[in-house]
Amino acid sequence: MKICIYGAGAIGAHLGGFLARTDAQVSLIARGPHLAAMRQKGLRVITADEDFTVPVAASEDPAELGPQDYVIVTLKAHQSPGVVERMQPLLGSDTAVVTAMNGVPWWYFHGLDGPWKDRVIESVDPGGAQWHGIGPRRAIGCVVYPAAEIVEPGVCKHIEGDAYGLGEPDGSRSDRVQALSKKLIASGLRAPVRPSIRDDIWVKLWGNMSFNPVSALTLATMRQIGTDPGVHAVVHRLMTEGQAVGEALGAKFRISIDRRIQAGVDVGDHRTSMLQDLERGRPMEIDALVAAVAELGDLVGVDTPVLDAVLALTQLRARVAGLYPTG
């Protein structure tokens, strides 16, 4: 089994390090000092229970690696459309592309019966670059639950979580999704095959569409956001609007809003990924986490006034910092 991790950041390195301990042929697309370190010393993964280093095939050029059985994309969602052309050498006739990233996936409406079947979501996939350049038939959904960070080039420190939920857009237990699940489990990770991957995506998105933008606006941690009475009310309203959009699209929410907010509080004084991007001067992941929900709300006729306001404020905050397009 040939598996390429496209984007060897924290999650990509975590996945790649574990998978490299199996009999799979694992490669990673990376660049800069991180790439150089992995080539020279291998990829080191530090967890609470172990510290191991594995040799990996790492490259900046996908053409050096050739067609794969699976390409697991671990970029941030706003980066993904820009690599479609470079990804082509990795795509054979039966290559599956696994979207291991936060937010609404570009393939969301693939095979989903109803008036919006096979619709492109512009805020996630401008011009349908991924829909047409990768093809939705290749897509396997993935909800990423671990947290990790690159502490130095070639070194990934795992913080918490070990599950990568997988699911076919049509809900089937296909041979390809089961084979990938078994390989991830063999590596020491959890990888359940989920029958309704969109439901899982929405539950994860619930937190990302609320805690992330609010943190960028307030500079507050997850605990501070969820325990401040006034801000708690804003987050509750954001999640209420998000749930209404998701349910209009057929999603089912297995837990209550209060439980979802408490789950965020329980993470503690953690700075969200969007806040970390703001502080570190990196492009902010606003579109897939927030703008896409607003776009879907317009599509299904669900009003999202609080979400729209928070989105506008967050976009301006990012533009002022030079971390979001001005067009």
C-alpha positions as CSV (number, residue, x, y, z in Angstrom):
1,M,0.0,0.0,0.0
2,K,1.4,3.4,-1.1
3,I,0.3,6.3,1.0
4,C,1.4,9.9,0.5
5,I,0.8,12.5,3.2
6,Y,0.4,15.9,1.4
7,G,1.4,18.5,3.9
8,A,3.8,17.3,6.6
9,G,2.7,19.8,9.3
10,A,1.7,18.7,12.7
11,I,-1.1,16.4,11.7
12,G,0.6,15.2,8.6
13,A,3.8,14.3,10.6
14,H,1.7,12.6,13.3
15,L,0.0,10.4,10.7
16,G,3.1,9.8,8.6
17,G,5.2,8.9,11.6
18,F,2.7,6.2,12.8
19,L,2.0,4.8,9.4
20,A,5.7,4.6,8.6
21,R,6.0,1.9,11.3
22,T,3.7,-0.4,9.3
23,D,4.5,-2.2,6.1
24,A,3.0,0.7,4.0
25,Q,5.2,2.7,1.7
26,V,4.8,6.1,3.2
27,S,5.9,9.4,1.7
28,L,5.4,13.0,2.8
29,I,5.3,16.2,0.8
30,A,7.1,18.9,2.8
31,R,9.5,21.8,2.2
32,G,12.2,24.0,3.8
33,P,14.0,23.0,7.0
34,H,11.4,20.5,8.0
35,L,12.0,18.6,4.7
36,A,15.7,18.8,5.1
37,A,15.6,17.5,8.7
38,M,13.4,14.5,7.8
39,R,15.7,13.6,4.9
40,Q,18.8,13.8,7.1
41,K,17.5,12.4,10.5
42,G,14.1,10.8,9.8
43,L,10.8,11.9,11.3
44,R,10.7,12.0,15.1
45,V,7.3,11.6,16.9
46,I,7.0,12.3,20.7
47,T,4.0,11.2,22.6
48,A,3.2,10.8,26.3
49,D,4.0,7.1,26.0
50,E,6.9,6.9,23.5
51,D,9.5,8.7,21.5
52,F,10.4,7.2,18.2
53,T,12.1,8.1,14.9
54,V,11.3,6.6,11.6
55,P,12.9,7.0,8.2
56,V,10.5,8.4,5.6
57,A,10.6,9.3,2.0
58,A,10.1,13.1,1.9
59,S,10.0,15.3,-1.1
60,E,8.9,18.8,-2.2
61,D,8.1,17.5,-5.7
62,P,5.1,15.0,-6.0
63,A,6.5,14.0,-9.4
64,E,9.3,12.2,-7.6
65,L,6.9,9.9,-5.8
66,G,4.5,8.7,-8.6
67,P,1.0,7.3,-8.3
68,Q,-0.3,6.4,-4.9
69,D,-3.1,4.2,-3.5
70,Y,-4.0,7.0,-1.0
71,V,-3.2,10.7,-0.8
72,I,-4.0,12.0,2.6
73,V,-4.3,15.8,2.4
74,T,-3.4,17.4,5.7
75,L,-3.0,21.0,4.5
76,K,-5.3,23.7,5.8
77,A,-8.4,23.9,3.7
78,H,-7.5,27.3,2.1
79,Q,-4.2,25.8,0.9
80,S,-5.7,22.8,-0.8
81,P,-7.1,24.4,-4.1
82,G,-3.7,25.8,-4.9
83,V,-1.9,22.4,-5.0
84,V,-4.3,20.5,-7.3
85,E,-2.1,20.8,-10.3
86,R,1.0,19.8,-8.4
87,M,-0.8,16.8,-6.9
88,Q,-1.6,15.3,-10.3
89,P,1.5,13.0,-10.5
90,L,0.3,11.2,-7.3
91,L,-3.1,10.4,-8.8
92,G,-3.5,7.0,-10.6
93,S,-6.7,5.7,-11.9
94,D,-7.8,4.3,-8.5
95,T,-6.1,6.7,-6.1
96,A,-8.3,7.8,-3.2
97,V,-7.8,11.3,-1.8
98,V,-8.5,11.6,2.0
99,T,-9.5,15.1,3.2
100,A,-7.9,15.2,6.7
101,M,-8.6,18.8,7.4
102,N,-11.1,21.0,9.3
103,G,-14.2,22.6,7.9
104,V,-16.7,21.9,5.3
105,P,-15.1,19.6,2.7
106,W,-15.1,20.5,-1.0
107,W,-16.8,17.2,-1.9
108,Y,-19.7,17.8,0.6
109,F,-22.5,17.5,-2.0
110,H,-21.0,14.6,-3.9
111,G,-23.7,11.8,-4.1
112,L,-25.9,13.7,-1.6
113,D,-29.5,13.3,-3.0
114,G,-31.5,16.5,-3.1
115,P,-31.7,19.8,-5.0
116,W,-28.0,20.6,-4.3
117,K,-26.5,17.3,-5.4
118,D,-23.0,17.7,-6.8
119,R,-22.9,21.5,-6.1
120,V,-19.5,23.2,-5.7
121,I,-19.0,25.2,-2.5
122,E,-17.3,28.4,-3.7
123,S,-15.9,29.5,-0.3
124,V,-14.1,26.2,0.0
125,D,-13.4,25.3,-3.6
126,P,-13.3,28.5,-5.7
127,G,-14.1,27.7,-9.3
128,G,-14.4,24.0,-8.5
129,A,-10.6,23.5,-8.7
130,Q,-10.7,20.4,-6.5
131,W,-14.0,19.1,-7.7
132,H,-12.7,19.1,-11.3
133,G,-9.0,18.6,-10.7
134,I,-9.2,15.8,-8.2
135,G,-12.7,14.5,-8.7
136,P,-15.2,13.7,-6.0
137,R,-15.2,10.0,-6.8
138,R,-11.8,9.8,-5.2
139,A,-12.8,11.5,-2.0
140,I,-12.8,9.8,1.5
141,G,-13.8,12.0,4.4
142,C,-11.7,12.2,7.5
143,V,-12.4,14.0,10.8
144,V,-9.2,14.7,12.6
145,Y,-9.3,14.5,16.4
146,P,-5.6,14.5,17.5
147,A,-3.8,17.7,18.4
148,A,0.0,18.0,17.7
149,E,2.6,20.5,16.9
150,I,6.0,20.7,15.1
151,V,8.4,21.7,17.9
152,E,11.4,21.8,15.6
153,P,12.2,20.8,12.0
154,G,11.6,17.0,11.7
155,V,10.1,16.7,15.2
156,C,6.3,16.3,15.9
157,K,5.0,16.4,19.5
158,H,1.6,14.8,20.0
159,I,-0.6,16.6,22.5
160,E,-3.8,14.6,22.7
161,G,-6.2,12.4,20.8
162,D,-5.5,9.4,18.6
163,A,-8.6,9.0,16.4
164,Y,-9.1,9.7,12.7
165,G,-12.7,9.1,11.7
166,L,-13.1,7.9,8.2
167,G,-16.1,7.7,5.9
168,E,-17.2,7.4,2.3
169,P,-19.4,10.2,1.1
170,D,-22.1,7.7,0.3
171,G,-21.8,6.0,3.7
172,S,-20.7,2.6,2.3
173,R,-18.1,0.4,3.9
174,S,-16.0,0.2,0.7
175,D,-13.0,-2.0,0.4
176,R,-10.7,1.1,0.1
177,V,-12.0,2.8,3.3
178,Q,-11.8,-0.4,5.3
179,A,-8.3,-1.1,4.0
180,L,-7.1,2.3,5.1
181,S,-8.8,2.0,8.5
182,K,-7.1,-1.3,9.1
183,K,-3.7,0.2,8.2
184,L,-4.2,3.1,10.6
185,I,-5.3,0.8,13.3
186,A,-2.2,-1.4,12.7
187,S,-0.1,1.7,13.2
188,G,-1.5,2.3,16.7
189,L,-4.1,4.9,15.9
190,R,-7.9,4.7,16.0
191,A,-9.7,4.9,12.7
192,P,-13.4,4.0,12.9
193,V,-15.3,3.8,9.6
194,R,-18.3,6.0,10.1
195,P,-21.6,5.5,8.3
196,S,-22.5,9.2,8.3
197,I,-19.3,11.1,8.0
198,R,-21.1,14.4,7.4
199,D,-22.7,14.2,10.9
200,D,-19.2,13.8,12.4
201,I,-17.9,16.7,10.3
202,W,-20.7,19.0,11.6
203,V,-20.0,18.1,15.3
204,K,-16.3,19.0,14.8
205,L,-17.3,22.1,12.7
206,W,-19.6,23.3,15.5
207,G,-16.7,24.1,17.7
208,N,-14.5,25.4,14.9
209,M,-17.1,27.8,13.5
210,S,-17.6,29.4,16.9
211,F,-14.6,29.1,19.2
212,N,-12.1,29.9,16.4
213,P,-13.4,33.2,15.2
214,V,-14.4,34.4,18.7
215,S,-10.8,33.6,19.8
216,A,-9.3,35.6,17.0
217,L,-11.5,38.6,18.0
218,T,-11.0,38.3,21.7
219,L,-7.5,36.6,22.0
220,A,-9.1,34.4,24.6
221,T,-8.6,30.7,25.3
222,M,-11.2,28.0,24.9
223,R,-11.9,27.9,28.6
224,Q,-12.2,31.7,28.8
225,I,-14.6,31.8,25.9
226,G,-16.8,29.1,27.2
227,T,-17.0,30.3,30.8
228,D,-17.6,34.0,30.2
229,P,-21.4,34.5,30.4
230,G,-21.7,37.0,27.7
231,V,-19.4,35.3,25.2
232,H,-20.9,31.9,26.1
233,A,-24.2,33.3,24.9
234,V,-22.6,34.4,21.6
235,V,-21.1,30.9,21.1
236,H,-24.4,29.3,21.9
237,R,-26.1,31.4,19.3
238,L,-23.5,30.6,16.7
239,M,-23.9,26.9,17.3
240,T,-27.7,27.3,17.2
241,E,-27.4,28.9,13.7
242,G,-24.9,26.3,12.6
243,Q,-27.1,23.4,13.8
244,A,-30.1,24.9,11.8
245,V,-28.0,25.0,8.6
246,G,-26.7,21.4,9.2
247,E,-30.1,20.0,9.9
248,A,-31.6,21.7,6.8
249,L,-29.0,19.7,4.8
250,G,-29.9,16.5,6.6
251,A,-27.2,16.3,9.3
252,K,-28.0,14.8,12.7
253,F,-26.4,16.2,15.8
254,R,-25.8,13.5,18.5
255,I,-25.1,15.9,21.4
256,S,-26.6,19.1,22.7
257,I,-25.1,22.5,22.2
258,D,-24.3,22.8,26.0
259,R,-22.4,19.6,25.9
260,R,-20.4,20.7,22.8
261,I,-19.5,24.0,24.5
262,Q,-18.5,22.2,27.6
263,A,-16.2,19.9,25.6
264,G,-14.4,23.1,24.4
265,V,-14.2,24.4,27.9
266,D,-12.7,21.0,29.1
267,V,-9.8,21.5,26.6
268,G,-8.7,24.2,29.0
269,D,-6.5,27.3,28.3
270,H,-5.9,26.2,24.7
271,R,-5.4,28.8,22.0
272,T,-7.4,27.8,18.9
273,S,-5.7,27.2,15.6
274,M,-7.1,30.4,14.2
275,L,-5.7,32.5,17.1
276,Q,-2.4,30.8,16.7
277,D,-2.3,31.7,13.0
278,L,-3.1,35.3,13.9
279,E,-0.4,35.5,16.5
280,R,2.2,33.8,14.2
281,G,1.3,35.9,11.1
282,R,0.0,33.0,9.1
283,P,-3.0,33.0,6.7
284,M,-6.2,32.4,8.7
285,E,-8.5,29.5,8.0
286,I,-11.7,31.5,7.9
287,D,-13.4,30.3,4.7
288,A,-13.8,26.6,5.4
289,L,-14.7,27.1,9.1
290,V,-17.0,30.1,9.0
291,A,-17.7,31.5,5.5
292,A,-18.7,28.0,4.2
293,V,-21.4,27.7,6.9
294,A,-22.7,31.1,5.9
295,E,-22.7,30.1,2.3
296,L,-24.6,26.9,3.1
297,G,-27.1,28.9,5.2
298,D,-27.8,31.2,2.2
299,L,-28.2,28.0,0.0
300,V,-30.8,26.4,2.3
301,G,-32.6,29.6,3.2
302,V,-31.5,29.6,6.9
303,D,-30.8,33.1,8.4
304,T,-27.5,33.3,10.2
305,P,-27.3,36.9,11.5
306,V,-24.9,36.3,14.4
307,L,-22.6,34.1,12.2
308,D,-22.7,36.8,9.5
309,A,-21.6,39.5,11.9
310,V,-18.9,37.4,13.5
311,L,-17.6,36.4,10.0
312,A,-17.4,40.0,8.8
313,L,-15.6,41.1,12.0
314,T,-13.1,38.1,11.7
315,Q,-12.5,38.8,8.0
316,L,-11.7,42.4,8.7
317,R,-9.5,41.4,11.7
318,A,-7.5,39.1,9.4
319,R,-7.3,41.7,6.6
320,V,-6.0,44.4,8.9
321,A,-3.3,41.9,9.9
322,G,-2.5,41.0,6.3
323,L,-3.6,37.4,6.7
324,Y,-6.7,37.3,4.5
325,P,-7.4,38.3,0.9
326,T,-8.5,41.9,0.4
327,G,-10.5,41.1,-2.8
